[in-house]
């Protein structure tokens, strides 16, 4: 009982004791709120560093690898298709372009494999996938090199085709599935990081608001007690401290809520579309390669026709459509969409993008992509019709031509449109990252400075009152 009475006299029974207790509570809560905001700001900065410097780049590198593998195989087929017999009868422009694109794709694959090897360090599953990819790519290059070497000899087309079949089978059976696994793995890791960061920001926001309200309540009690005990309406120092605290809480909450909004904008609004469009581009190159394979390898034409249709369905899915009905069904469903943007009777990567329209100009660019895709699809039917009519040379020239109105020219227009909508989303991803970093760097120092000012103002406001009891 005596100890309890002594503690009561020391911490509550007298006016100075009560003022010191309220001052200590204010200082403790201010320090806790400052520490919480500092930790939250550092965590947000770390999240943005991970998003911009690790999560997004390694996902896009995996997607770029998938695309470059498809492109390299497509260009290998184009080289064989346009080379003629040891150069005799060569389609010069298509051949030269295919050789250039082939070299660029091979260099891109090497770069992406090195980037992914670094990104995979510490993740045994990804490390193993990258190692397998590297080994399989070496084997693939050897097979393609042998095919091109055989193709350079008079009458060597048959041997070249045997080697190319083995190479493209290796690509389809091992290289592409492994590269898609890396895309999914890295994208899933990014998504997990995003979900964890959003949960952390929500918890930190709730804690900042709760601590801020508690601190404001203590300052309110202190102001009330001073007014009641010393018969003064307001204590200027405590009032100024209350205003500073309120502003700090508002700025801290704004920092956290804006960071959460920017993070959602970067991941959900922008990067989800970037991933879908990157997949679409890789599928497009593989489908385009199927056209060249179809012309190059008569014994596998049915296989490559089915493969082309399957990839078309991945891009713009139409249940039950065949190559002979696909164009008309695209036209019908697209007209329905054009009349009502909620009428989406198709599936696939284009549907994913159209379901996630967010930014100015994005819908127009996405619609242009589908419209140029429809033109390219009609070209495919022209190629098959020419071949069926026995006009193989004309089919090859139309498939590989780059002059206006040919298939490759329309494919390039499609890729340009696809790149434009991708660039819109990439730009907004970058802008969201920049805005998120700026929010933390701009608001955190102000919030911390206001809390420090609140602490000093509280001490200055109480100093004259405590001095009266000395």
Secondary structure in CASP SS format (residue, H / E / C, confidence):
PFRMAT SS
TARGET T0000
AUTHOR 0000-0000-0000
METHOD secondary structure of the structure
MODEL  1
X C 1.00
X H 1.00
X H 1.00
X H 1.00
X H 1.00
X H 1.00
X H 1.00
X H 1.00
X H 1.00
X H 1.00
X H 1.00
X H 1.00
X H 1.00
X C 1.00
X H 1.00
X H 1.00
X H 1.00
X H 1.00
X H 1.00
X H 1.00
X H 1.00
X H 1.00
X H 1.00
X H 1.00
X H 1.00
X H 1.00
X H 1.00
X H 1.00
X H 1.00
X H 1.00
X H 1.00
X H 1.00
X H 1.00
X H 1.00
X H 1.00
X H 1.00
X H 1.00
X H 1.00
X H 1.00
X H 1.00
X H 1.00
X H 1.00
X H 1.00
X H 1.00
X H 1.00
X H 1.00
X H 1.00
X H 1.00
X H 1.00
X H 1.00
X H 1.00
X H 1.00
X H 1.00
X H 1.00
X H 1.00
X H 1.00
X H 1.00
X H 1.00
X H 1.00
X H 1.00
X H 1.00
X H 1.00
X H 1.00
X H 1.00
X H 1.00
X H 1.00
X H 1.00
X H 1.00
X H 1.00
X H 1.00
X H 1.00
X H 1.00
X H 1.00
X H 1.00
X H 1.00
X H 1.00
X H 1.00
X H 1.00
X H 1.00
X H 1.00
X H 1.00
X H 1.00
X C 1.00
X C 1.00
X E 1.00
X C 1.00
X C 1.00
X E 1.00
X C 1.00
X C 1.00
X C 1.00
X H 1.00
X H 1.00
X H 1.00
X H 1.00
X H 1.00
X H 1.00
X H 1.00
X H 1.00
X H 1.00
X H 1.00
X H 1.00
X H 1.00
X H 1.00
X H 1.00
X H 1.00
X H 1.00
X H 1.00
X H 1.00
X H 1.00
X H 1.00
X H 1.00
X H 1.00
X H 1.00
X H 1.00
X H 1.00
X H 1.00
X H 1.00
X H 1.00
X C 1.00
X C 1.00
X C 1.00
X C 1.00
X H 1.00
X H 1.00
X H 1.00
X H 1.00
X H 1.00
X H 1.00
X H 1.00
X H 1.00
X H 1.00
X H 1.00
X H 1.00
X H 1.00
X H 1.00
X H 1.00
X H 1.00
X H 1.00
X H 1.00
X H 1.00
X H 1.00
X H 1.00
X H 1.00
X H 1.00
X H 1.00
X H 1.00
X H 1.00
X H 1.00
X H 1.00
X H 1.00
X C 1.00
X C 1.00
X C 1.00
X C 1.00
X C 1.00
X H 1.00
X H 1.00
X H 1.00
X H 1.00
X H 1.00
X H 1.00
X H 1.00
X H 1.00
X H 1.00
X H 1.00
X H 1.00
X H 1.00
X H 1.00
X H 1.00
X H 1.00
X H 1.00
X H 1.00
X H 1.00
X H 1.00
X H 1.00
X H 1.00
X H 1.00
X H 1.00
X H 1.00
X H 1.00
X H 1.00
X H 1.00
X H 1.00
X H 1.00
X H 1.00
X H 1.00
X H 1.00
X H 1.00
X H 1.00
X H 1.00
X H 1.00
X H 1.00
X H 1.00
X H 1.00
X H 1.00
X H 1.00
X H 1.00
X H 1.00
X H 1.00
X H 1.00
X H 1.00
X H 1.00
X H 1.00
X H 1.00
X H 1.00
X H 1.00
X H 1.00
X H 1.00
X H 1.00
X H 1.00
X H 1.00
X H 1.00
X H 1.00
X H 1.00
X H 1.00
X H 1.00
X H 1.00
X H 1.00
X H 1.00
X H 1.00
X H 1.00
X H 1.00
X H 1.00
X H 1.00
X H 1.00
X H 1.00
X H 1.00
X H 1.00
X H 1.00
X C 1.00
X C 1.00
X C 1.00
X C 1.00
X C 1.00
X H 1.00
X H 1.00
X H 1.00
X H 1.00
X H 1.00
X H 1.00
X H 1.00
X H 1.00
X H 1.00
X H 1.00
X H 1.00
X H 1.00
X H 1.00
X H 1.00
X H 1.00
X H 1.00
X H 1.00
X H 1.00
X H 1.00
X H 1.00
X H 1.00
X H 1.00
X H 1.00
X H 1.00
X H 1.00
X H 1.00
X H 1.00
X H 1.00
X H 1.00
X H 1.00
X H 1.00
X H 1.00
X H 1.00
X H 1.00
X H 1.00
X H 1.00
X H 1.00
X H 1.00
X H 1.00
X H 1.00
X H 1.00
X H 1.00
X H 1.00
X H 1.00
X H 1.00
X H 1.00
X H 1.00
X H 1.00
X H 1.00
X H 1.00
X H 1.00
X H 1.00
X H 1.00
X H 1.00
X H 1.00
X H 1.00
X H 1.00
X H 1.00
X H 1.00
X H 1.00
X H 1.00
X C 1.00
X H 1.00
X H 1.00
X H 1.00
X H 1.00
X H 1.00
X H 1.00
X H 1.00
X H 1.00
X H 1.00
X H 1.00
X H 1.00
X H 1.00
X H 1.00
X H 1.00
X H 1.00
X H 1.00
X H 1.00
X H 1.00
X C 1.00
X E 1.00
X C 1.00
X C 1.00
X C 1.00
X C 1.00
X C 1.00
X H 1.00
X H 1.00
X H 1.00
X H 1.00
X H 1.00
X H 1.00
X H 1.00
X H 1.00
X H 1.00
X H 1.00
X H 1.00
X H 1.00
X H 1.00
X H 1.00
X H 1.00
X H 1.00
X H 1.00
X C 1.00
X C 1.00
X C 1.00
X C 1.00
X C 1.00
X C 1.00
X C 1.00
X E 1.00
X C 1.00
X H 1.00
X H 1.00
X H 1.00
X H 1.00
X H 1.00
X H 1.00
X C 1.00
X C 1.00
X C 1.00
X C 1.00
X C 1.00
X C 1.00
X C 1.00
X H 1.00
X H 1.00
X H 1.00
X H 1.00
X H 1.00
X H 1.00
X H 1.00
X H 1.00
X H 1.00
X H 1.00
X H 1.00
X H 1.00
X H 1.00
X H 1.00
X H 1.00
X H 1.00
X H 1.00
X H 1.00
X H 1.00
X H 1.00
X H 1.00
X H 1.00
X H 1.00
X H 1.00
X H 1.00
X H 1.00
X H 1.00
X C 1.00
X C 1.00
X C 1.00
X H 1.00
X H 1.00
X H 1.00
X H 1.00
X H 1.00
X H 1.00
X H 1.00
X H 1.00
X H 1.00
X C 1.00
X C 1.00
X C 1.00
X C 1.00
X C 1.00
X C 1.00
X H 1.00
X H 1.00
X H 1.00
X H 1.00
X H 1.00
X H 1.00
X H 1.00
X H 1.00
X H 1.00
X H 1.00
X H 1.00
X H 1.00
X H 1.00
X H 1.00
X H 1.00
X H 1.00
X H 1.00
X H 1.00
X H 1.00
X H 1.00
X H 1.00
X H 1.00
X H 1.00
X H 1.00
X H 1.00
X H 1.00
X H 1.00
X H 1.00
X H 1.00
X H 1.00
X H 1.00
X H 1.00
X H 1.00
X H 1.00
X H 1.00
X H 1.00
X H 1.00
X H 1.00
X H 1.00
X H 1.00
X H 1.00
X H 1.00
X H 1.00
X H 1.00
X H 1.00
X H 1.00
X H 1.00
X H 1.00
X H 1.00
X H 1.00
X H 1.00
X H 1.00
X H 1.00
X H 1.00
X H 1.00
X H 1.00
X H 1.00
X H 1.00
X H 1.00
X H 1.00
X H 1.00
X C 1.00
X C 1.00
X C 1.00
END
